[in-house]
Amino acid sequence: MEEKPDVLELYRKKFRHILVDEYQDTNSVQSRMIDLLAGETNSLMAVGDDAQSIYSWRGADMEHILTFQKRYPGSKVFKIETNYRSVPEILELSNAAIRVNTARIDKDLRSSREALGVKPALVALNDPSTQAAFVAQRMLELRDEGIPLEEMAVLYRAHFQSLEIQMELTLRGIPFTITSGLRFFEQAHIKDVSAFLRFVTNRKDEVSFKRMVLLLPGIGPGGAEKLWSEWLKTEFAQRDEMPERWSDFMLTFKAPKKAAKHWEQLCYTLDELSPNGQLARPSSMLFSVLEGVYDEYLKESYDNYENRRSDIEQLISYGESFDDVEEFLAQLSRMGSADGEPTGDKKAKDDECVVLSSIHQAKGLEWKIVFLIWLADGQFPNGRILEADDDAMLEEERRLFYVALTRAKDELYLSYPMINPKSYTGEIIQRPSRFLDECPADLIEEWKVGSSSGWDDDEPF
């Protein structure tokens, strides 16, 4: 349109009045197109909320809404500050959180609802498993009080942070749906690393063998079939005992030339999974797979490498609680096939499901009850953003926090695990998110739920 004035004039005549919604999410091309179409007529209405600008990673530029009045002198701003969703207690905390940002349009949300007298709760738990148990138990209590499960949501910064919640809800028979992606154990990268463990424990598992081999560059379905045929010719394919060193005979297989080095590394990785013919612990096996073979594959295959690696690190951490690899794999199978259907006295309506969602996916949605988990520094705000030491990125993280808070209508639970068991890197002591520290203490009620050693899961909170 910039290069063809006749085309621009045609569309200006066609669209004489322009209304743009979610203006804070426009990218540079969209903003420029809107400016061109509007021209000097000033017949433009832009609706947006700078406090909910959370998509810079896909090109959105909040400067478009912040500089709107400069680009359109004489334009009027109508602030919609009456909120019909959340109770005053939640809005007071939300307003306080976003006020810390410097790049913003000044406004304060006011609730049209009466106060319930229930402040947002801050709950510090011992570890991720205890956090998950708290969330699940509180959900059951709230449902007993008459609040349907579909009016409850668990929100988190990154998908991998939902692992323990998924496991706890499944074990308790609480139905749930996930909007942030696949269920944890259904994800391709989780199945990939698990395939190594499955093959080592069951040498007749053709599916796991081929899944493992197909990860290597230069090996396709035909090559995987040939390698499987060579494996079947070995004595260990039919015997129960484990080879002391897989590499002693698997390195003799005729792998494609392009895959020779990768095949060699895979063989040595299998040696690490069962040194001297004895199975290692599940967490050690997963770590060997990740560092020996899979990390390189992740980097070359996925744009979201860091998220997928974080998922696998969470799986390694989960594996720390198992000594026996077969027991670990059996649990993975149960979790992967479980559909979260309620049983026994937890029977729910067919359409009654708790929602698990990333905050980005939750934008625009609302629930009576919201649990915001993993509110620890380095988790939320994200550790990479803290390392970048970028004020603009940190302010976007704070806007994401604001979006999460304002999803709640009646009750809001803020939680974080004080200890993050990172398996091979050791336990990490976590401090509360700086976003919590920035909020006035009198706007939050701290809950004490007991320690992991003396706390009964069935005990009400």
N, C-alpha and C positions, 0 to 999 in steps of 0.2 A: 504493500500500500504506500510505502514511502517512495518507491520508485515509479509508481503508476498513479498519478493524481486522479485520473479519470475513474479508476477502480475505487479509490478512496472516496471520491465524491458520490459514486453509486451507492456504496454501503452507508455513507452518512445520511443519504436521503432515505434509505431503507430502514435504518435504525435511528430514528430522530430522538428517542429517549432511551437511555441506557441505565439498567439496574444491575449491579454486580454484587453477588453474595460471597461471603467468605473472602473478602478482599485482602485480608492479611496473609492469605496463602498464595497470592499471585506471584508468578515469576517475572523475570525482566521482559520476556517476550509478550506475555499477557498484559502486563502493565502498559507497555509501549503501544500495543494494539488498542487498548481502551482509551489511552490518551489521544491517539490519532482519530478514532471514531468520534470521540466527544468533541474534538476540535475546540472552537471558541464559543460553542453554543451554551456550555455550562449546564446542559441537560443531562447530568450524570449523578446517579445516586450510588454510593458505595456503602455496603453494610459489612462490618467486620469487627473483630475484637483483637486488638494487638496483644492482649494477654494470653491469647490462645494461638499465637504464631509458633508452631512447633515442627515445621517441615522444611527447615533450611537445607537439610540433607537431600531433599529432592528438588531444590531450586527456588523455594519460596523466599521472598525477601521482604522482611517486615518494614523496611524503610519506605516502601510504597504507601503504606497506611500512615506512617508517622509523618511523612512529608506531603500528605494529600493537600492540606490547606495552603502550603507554600506553592504547590503546582497549580492550585485552583483558588486564587485570591478571591475573597468574597464568599467562599463556600461556608455553609453553616454546619456545625456539629451538633447532633442530637444524641446525648448520652442516655442509653437505656440502662438505668441503674437499679430498677426494681426487678428482683429475682423471685420467681414463683416456684422454684424448685426446692431450694435448700432452706433449712431452719437457720435462724440468726447465728447460732453457735458455730455452725460450719462456715458461714460467710465471714464472720469476724476473723477466723483463722485464715481463710483464703485471702481476704483483703490484706492482712498483715504480711502474708508470705510474698505477695506480688509487689508490695510497696518497696521492697528492697531493690528491685530493678530500677536502673536509672533511665533506660530507654523504654519509655512507656507514656501512654496518654493517661493523665490523672483521672481516676474515677474510683468510686466505692460502691459495691453492690449492697443493696438493702433488701432484706427479706420481706415478702408480703405475708409470711406465716408467723404464727405465734411461737415463741421459744418453748422448747420441750424440756429445758433444764438439764440436758445431757450434753456435756462438752465432748469434743473429739477425744478419744482415749489413746494414750501412748503406752505401748506395751513392749518392754524389753524382755526378750526370751533368751534362753541359754544358747540354743543353736537352731539351725534350720528345721530340724525335725520337731523340736518343741514348738517352734513358731507355727508349723503346719498343724500340729495337734491342737494348739490354741484356737486357730481359725476354724477347724472342723468342729470342735466342741462348742464353740460359741455359736456357730451356725445352727447346730441342733437345738441349742437352748432358745435361740431366736425363733426357730420354726415352732417349737413347743409353745412359744408366746403368741403364735398366730401369724407370723410373717412367712409367706411362701418362699421357697428356695429361689425361685426365679427373680425375686426382688433383692437378691444378694449377689455381690460381685467381688472377686479378688483381682486387684490390679497390681502390676509390676512393671519395672523399667525394661526388662529384657525377658524373652521367652524362657531361657534356661532357669530363671528364678522360680518357675512354677513346678519344678520337678517334685519337691517334697510335698507340695500341696496336692498334686495329682495322685501321688502314692497314698497319702493319708485319706483323701476323699474316696479313693477306690477301695481301700481296706475297710473303711467304715460304711461302704454302700451308699454314699451320698452322690447322687447323679450330678454330672457337670458337663458343660460344653466349653470348648476352647475356641476363642476367636483370634488368637494370636498365632495360630499355626497348628500343626499336627500334635497329637498327644506325644509326649516326650519319647516314649519307647517305640513309636511308629516312624520316627524320623530316619531318613536314609543313612545319615552318618552314624547314628546309634546302632543301627542294624549292621553297618559295615564293620565297625570295630568288634561288635559282638560275634561276628562270623568267625573270627580267628579263634576265639575261645570255644565256640561250638565245634569247630572242626577238630581242635586238639583233644577235646573230650569225647568226640564221636567221630572216629576216623572213617566212617561210612557215610558221613553227611556230605553228599555231593553238592547240594545247594550252597552250603556254607563254603566249601572248598572253592567252587567257581566264583562265588561272590568275592571272596578274598583275592583270588588270582586276577579277576577282571579289573581290580583297582590299579593294576600295574600298567604303565604306559607301554604300548606295543603289543598288548595281548588282547585279542578279541574273543568272541564265542568259540571260534574254531580252535584257537590256541589253548583256551581253557579246557576244551574237550580233550585235546591231545594230552595235556598235562594230567588230567584226571585219569585217562587211560593208563598213563605211565604209573600213576600212584597205585592203581588197582593191581598192578603187577608186582608190587612190593609185598614182602611178607607181613609188614605191619598193617596193611589194609584189611587183613582178615584176622589179626590177632588182637587180643584184649590189652596186652601190655604196651606201654608207651616206649617209643625209641629213646635212647639216651641222648642222641643228637640227630635231629631231623636233617641237618645239613649234610651229614655223612653220605646219605644216599639221594636226597632230593636235588643236590647240586649236580647230579649226573643226568637229570632230566633235560630233554632238549627244548629249552625255552627259546622263543624267538630272539634273534640277535639284538633287536632294539630293546628288549626287556631284560637282557642278561644281567646287568648290574642290579636292577630292581628285584629280579628273581633271587639273586644271591642274598640281597638284604632281607627279603621275606623269609628265606630259609634260616638265616641267622636269628631273625626275630622269633621264629617258632622255637628255636633252641632256648631262648630266654623264657618262653612261656612254660616250658617244662624242663628245667635244668636237671641233667642226669636222670631223666625219666620220671621226675616228680613234679606234679603240677604246682605252679606258684600260686600265691594268693590272687584273687580276682583283680584287686586294685593294681598290683604289680604287673599283671598280665596286660591290663588295659593301657597302663603307662608305656610298656614296651611297644605295644602296637602303635600307639600315638606317636611316640618319638622315633621309632624305627622305620615305620612305613607310612602311616596315615597322615601325619602333619604335612608332609610334602604334597601328598595328593590333595589335601584340603586347600592349600595355598594355590595350587594350579587349577583347581576345579570350581571354586566358589568365590564370588565377590564378598560374601559375608563370612569370610574365613574366621574372623575373631569370634563371632557369635557361635559358630559351629564348634570351634575348639573349646569355648567356654562350656558348651553342652557336654562335651566329652570329659572335661575336667570335673563337671558335676557328677557324671556317671562314675568316674574314678573315685570321687569322694564318697559316693553312695556305696561303692564296692568295698570300702574300708570296713564296713560293718559285717562283712562275710569272710570266713576263712576257707570255705569250700566253694570251688568254682561251679560245681554242678548245682548246688543249692542256689547260688547267685543266678545262674542261667534259668533255673526253674522259676525264680521270682520275676525275672525279666519277661518270661513267657506269660506268666499270669498277669503282669501289669500291661503287657502289650495287647492281650486278648480281652482284658476286662473292659466292659462298656460303661462302667459306673452306674449300673442299674441298682436301685435301692432294694434292700431285702428286709425281711422281718419287720420289726416295729419301726423301721426307718422308711417303710413304704410311702412313696410320694405319688402325686398325680403324674400322669403320663408326660405332661408338658412342664413338669417342675424340675428345673435344672439350675444349679449355681453356674454363674458365668466366670470363666477365667480369661483374662484379657490383658494384653499390654496396654499401657496408657494411650499410646498412639491410636490403637484400634478402638479405644473406648470413647474417643472424642465425639461429642454430640449425643452420648447416651447417658442414662441415669438409672440409679437403683436406690431403694430405700436404705440399704445397708451396703457400705463399701469397706473392704479390708485392703489397705495399701501396705504391701509387705516389702521387706528388704530395704528399709529406710536407713541404710548405713552409709557413711562416707566411703566412696569408692565403688559403691553399688548404685546409689542414687544420691547425689550426682554420680554419673558414670566415671570410672577411674581414668579412662583415656582423656576425658574432658578436663579433669583436674590436672593431669600431667601436661596438657597443652597450655595451661595457664592463660586461657583466652576468655576475657570478660564477656564477649558476645555469646560464646558457646555456653558459658555458665549461666547467663541470663536466660537462654533458651531452655536449659535444664530446669531452671526455676519456674519458667512458664509451664513446663510439662508437669511439675509438681502442683502448680495451681490448677491445671486442667484435671488432675487426678482428684484433688480435694473437692472440686465443684461437681463431681459426678454423684456425690452422696446427697440424698434427700433428707434422711432422718438421723442416721448414726454413721460415724466414721471411726474406724480403728486403724491406728498407725503402729506398725510393728517393725522390729529389726532383731536379728540374732546377734547376741554379743560375741559369740565365737563362730567363726567360719572355718570348718574343718576342710582344709585344702589338700588333704592326703599327702602326696609326696613333697609338697612345699611346707608342710606343717600347719598347725592351727594358727589362725589369724584372729587377734583380738580386734573387734570392730567398735568404733565410736558412732554415736547417732549422726544422722545426716546433718550437715551444716544448715540445711533448710529448716530443720526442727529447731536448731539453736538460735536461728534468726527470729523465731516467733516468740512473742511474749508468753512467759510460762503460765500466766493466769488464763490463757485461752485453751489450755490442754490439761486433761486430767490423767495423771500417771497411774497405771494399774500395776499391781504386784500379783503375779500368778504362781509364785513358788519356784523352787529349783527343780532341776531334772531328777535329782536323787530322791526327793520326797514327794513328788507330785503324782497324783493319780489321774490318768487320762479321763476317767469318768467323773472326776470331781468338777462341779460347776465353777466357772470363773466369776 
